[in-house]
Amino acid sequence: MYGSDSIPDDPDRTAFRKTEKYKLYYDSTSKSVRKKKLPRPVDLLEVIDFKSVSETFARTGELRCGVTKVENRFDKPVFGLDECPGFYFIPAALRIEEECRWIKESLVSFPQPPNRTNHNAVYGGIHNLFNAAKNKQVLVKEDSVADDATFHNHKWASSEELDSSVNGDNCKPVPAAVLLRKLRWSTLGLQFDWSKRSYNVSLPHNKIPDALCQLAKKMAAPAMAVGEEFQPEAAIVNYFGSGDMLGGHLDDMEADWSKPIVSMSLGCKAIFLLGGKSRNDEPLAMFLRSGDIVLMSGEARERFHGVPRIFTDTEHAEIGYLEKQLSDEDDICYLEYIKTSRININIRQVF
Ligand SMILES: O=C(O)CCC(=O)C(=O)O
């Protein structure tokens, strides 16, 4: 699932996997271990850039071959692809203030129980992870269950408060900063059970926050039938660090595929691959920037898709403008995180 050092040369790799050439590979030509490994340059010429599509369209009214402008009552241009009905791209759909708001919510409130995260399996629900990381705290086992080898009963402690007698070898204190870096997903609304690959409606959950619901309804409009309104019931928040990727997959657990998945990008720029109904269909690659929104509905829902690469270097991440917006002392912690990360919030109607 994550970045590796060399490109495997397997003739049986599917067309989808081959396009994962965009993955982060490091040049390992240097013999010296001390020499910093550099990311291998990758040819980005074939990657569709909807920012430039949008700018060219605004300037000249022209569109690149294969791209269409979708008529809608939306206040931003919405683009589609001739060969992919049901796929919509809304470049710079979010205002900068909205980007910052959803970055903060994704880090502070979305991973809060009863929402589940990838940490649940080992630690149970963890409260206040982001603040604990900001305050350099560590997760320790609660005294009352010191003989229990799991971390399901835990509390935050400062390093000064650490009592080594409570935490045996099995349960070393874990820095919140490490847990934050290892946060891969959180789920909002109806909770998804990854082990069963289905929604488990009996798991405790909160409704999707109202502001996110309203935003998703508005953004979903270009993909909805006239007179119908999108009903956000669940969302998955994906957190990507440098070298992380999301392999080719289908989102097929919702009942009605005519309803779109509303997918919002925040933070560092990424490459998104939109494949076909088989892994053997060669995918199209496109850039996803902070503030872009993608809708996948109808036929597009049957297509494999994935994210092989995020760009965390200053030149390619394209989030310099967030530095100004998050320059207050209270916001620096968000900036530090997002400078080398990407967050994706994808919102779904389940039934
Ligand atoms: O990160 C993205 O843009 C895509 C996320 C996605 O495909 C998923 O969560 O199923």
The ligand as an ORCA input file, in Angstrom:
! r2SCAN-3c Opt
* xyz 0 1
  O      -8.162     10.452     -1.843
  C      -8.899     10.524     -2.808
  O      -8.964     11.527     -3.525
  C      -9.766      9.339     -3.186
  C     -10.260      8.590     -1.989
  C     -10.978      7.327     -2.362
  O     -10.961      6.916     -3.486
  C     -11.695      6.544     -1.348
  O     -11.638      6.851     -0.142
  O     -12.379      5.583     -1.744
*
